Structures are given as C-alpha cells and as structure tokens.
Amino acid sequence: TGYRLASANASNHGDIGDGGLDLSYQPSASTTTGSTGDYSTAMGYETTASGGSSTAMGSNTTASGGSSIAMGYDTKASSLGTTAMGFGSTASADISTAMGNYTTASGLNSTAMGAVTAASGNTSTAMGNYTTATGDNSTAMGNNTSTSGGNSTAMGYFTTASGLNSTAMGSNTTASDYSSTVIGQYNSSGSTATSATSFDTLAPAFVIGNGADAANKSDAFSVLFNGTTNIDGSVTAISFTGDGSGLTNAGTDDQVLQNFNFSTAGSLLSIGIENGNVVSVNLAPLLDDLTTLVTDLQIQNAIQQDQIDILIGLVTDLQSQNMVQQEQIDDLIDRMIVRENCACDPVVGIGDNTPDTEEAYLMQNVPNPFKSSTKIGYFVPYSSSNAYIVISSITGQIIQNISLNSFGEGSIDVDKSNMSNSTYYYSLFVDGRRIETKKMIAKW
C-alpha cells in the first residue's frame, strides 16, 4: 500500500500504487488520478503519476511512462524514461525530453527545448522558437529553423537543412543537397536539390548566399563538389599561383587598338588606342637597365674568355709534360728490360763461361704475379761490406727492408701476409749504392 493525505477525498483518487506517495489535490471524483503507479509520486493540483516509479508535479501534469517525470502545467511524460517540463510540453517517445512552452519530443532519445519546438526524429534536437527536427540525428536551433535530412543541422533564422548530412546557417538559407553547407541569406545554389541523399560531383558543396529576399535569391560564392567555383564580384589576390587558365568570366581592361598608331620620340613610347586616347610610356629607365646589363655581360664574357685562355695554356703545358714523362718512362722500361736480361743471363767473361763476380745484380721474382709468396734471386760480390733489398709501394712507401746476410748468389722469400693486392717495386742496394730495381705484382 501507499500513502495519501488524511484530508484527501478518497473518492476523487484512484487506487494508490504499492509504495506510492499521493500528495495531490483532486477536485472531482475519479478512479485514475493521483499516485496510482507503484512507487510513484503525485504532488500539486490534478496531477497523475500512473507509471511505475513516475513523478507528477505542478498542475494537470501526467506521468504515465515508467520512471517518467512530468512537471509544470499540463505537461505529459507518456513513455519510458521521459521528462516533460514547463507549460503544455509533451515527451512521448522512450527517453525523450520536452522542456519549455508547448514543446514536443516524439522521437526516440529526442530533445525539444524552448517555445513550440518539435523533435520527432530519433536522437534529434530542437531548440529555440518554432524549430523542427524531423530527421534522425538532426539538430534545429534558432528561430523557425527545420532539419528534415538525416544528420543535418540548421541554425539561425528560417533556415532549412533538408539534404542528408547538410548544414544551413544564417537567415532564410536552404541546404538541400547531400553533405552541403550553406551560409549567408537567401541562397540560390542549393535551394533546390541536385542530389539530396547521395554524393554528386555536380551538386553544391559550399555556398554563401547574398540574396535580397525570397524572390531575389543569389550567391556571393559557390563551390561544387567537382571543384567548380563561382564568385560574384571582384577578387583581390595578394599572390596568385598557377597560370589562371581555369578562370572564366574574368574581368578585363583590354583596349581595342583601332587606327593603331605607334611612335617614338627619344625614349618616349606613345601608342594610340580606341576613342582617340593615347598611352605613353617612358622607356628611359628600361633602356638604362638594359645598357647596364649588356655592359655587365660583356665584362663577364671577357673575364670568362681570359679564364678559358689560361686553362688552354695549362692543358698545353700538361700535355708537354706528359709527353716528356712518357719518354722517360719508355726509356726506363727499355733499360729495365736490358737489366732483367742481364740478371737472367749474367755477363760472361771473355773466353770462358764464368760470371763476373765483381758486378752485383738483381733477378726477377718468381713467380710473378704471386698469390702468397715469391722468391727474389740476387748476386752480391763477396768483397762487398753490406747489402739489402728494399720493397716499396708504387707511392714510395717502404714495405720491407731486408738485410742480406749471405753474399754471392742467393735468394730471399717474400711473404704476402703484410701486402695487399697491388704492384710493388724492389731494389738491391750494395754498399749504399742502388744496383737495380724491378717490379712485382701481388694478387689473389
């Protein structure tokens, strides 16, 4: 059982619900008014809380939905989780909210606020004065705005967003195309739909309306989804990128050259154009600049020619030096061939086959080229005090300095472990005098 004021006339109240609290005043006989829902609360004048866990407060309010709330005057919360507050407001869809003066929230999860606003689309919102949100997930704000397109938004004064995902702002603007945005007032482009529910490259994407009234609609700026852009009025650009070939209907200040008359007097250029007008241009600054430029170019050309002459002289000198060096190299090669022949076949004394034991010589290494090691043969007279073989790179760096402890005919073994793949020179020195130099090649 519930609770009711002891002073209440039971015949004017309906059966109180379990756990209900009836603090209302009912002026006439009734079997339905008061706190009739379980755990409901009714307070005020002629209020009814018939939904379970509902609350009705004020005057002539009705909370018939489960867990609903009705407050104010003549408000109705008729569905689950609804809230109606203010004057004559109605929340009729589940989890909807109506607040203000004669507002109506009839869409699921919808909200209506202000005066005479209506939110009938699911999850829609209507705010302000005489706004209507009929599209699902749409929002209408301001004065007499409407959104009939899903996910659309209308703001301002008498704006309409009827295209899917569209937005209308300003005064008396209409966004009727898919995903379009319109601002300003009384727009022409987009006021009637090209494609309201699907993407179309020929439909307006963005419009700025500048019309005077409903009979004189116009646009200051419009862009289609294909990029086509229209501008009504002059355009001032601080900088411009591109050749402007895509611009159409651009203004011009061209003059027709009728009875063309061209004359020059000194540095003054005069051109006769249409209607007897004459345009004169003083060429003196341009001519001075051209003279300076030509002079600078002549000086630069003279300097470059001098540099070319110097380079030609250097190249000629280098060619001459290369020829002399080549002759020296050829002479050295010839001499080395002779010395190598002498090393392989020592000089034979007159009348016998005994080698000249007083003349040191150096033999060609074997094998040559070599991979891991090679043998260098030599002959050092026994009368010599000291002898050594020096191995150097082609850049002159000494790789090894090998002292010869055995005189007469002998040989040394050279290991490649501390040598890279390259060409090397080795020389025989006897008593501080270079006897001979040969070349050997190390490679894998």
Secondary structure, 3 states (H helix, E strand, C coil): CCEECCCCCHHHCCCCCCCCEEEEECCCCCCCCEECCCCCEEEEECCEECCCCCEECCECCEECCCCCEEEEECCEECCCCCEEEEECCEECCCCCEEEEECCEECCCCCEEEEECCEECCCCCEEEEECCEECCCCCEECCECCEECCCCCEECCECCEECCCCCEECCECCEECCCCCEEEEECCCCCCCCCCCCCCCCCCEEEEEEECCECCECCEEEEEECCCCEEECCCCCCCCCCCCCCCCCCCCCCCCCCCCCEEEEECCEEEEECHHHCEEEEECHHHHHHHHHHHHHHHHHHHHHHHHHHHHHHHHHHHHHHHHHHHHHHHHHHHHHHHHHHHHHCCCECCCCCCECCCCCEECCCECCCECCEEEEEEEECCCCCCEEEEEEECCCCEEEEEECCCCEEEEEEEEHHHCCCEEEEEEEEECCEEEEEEEEEECC
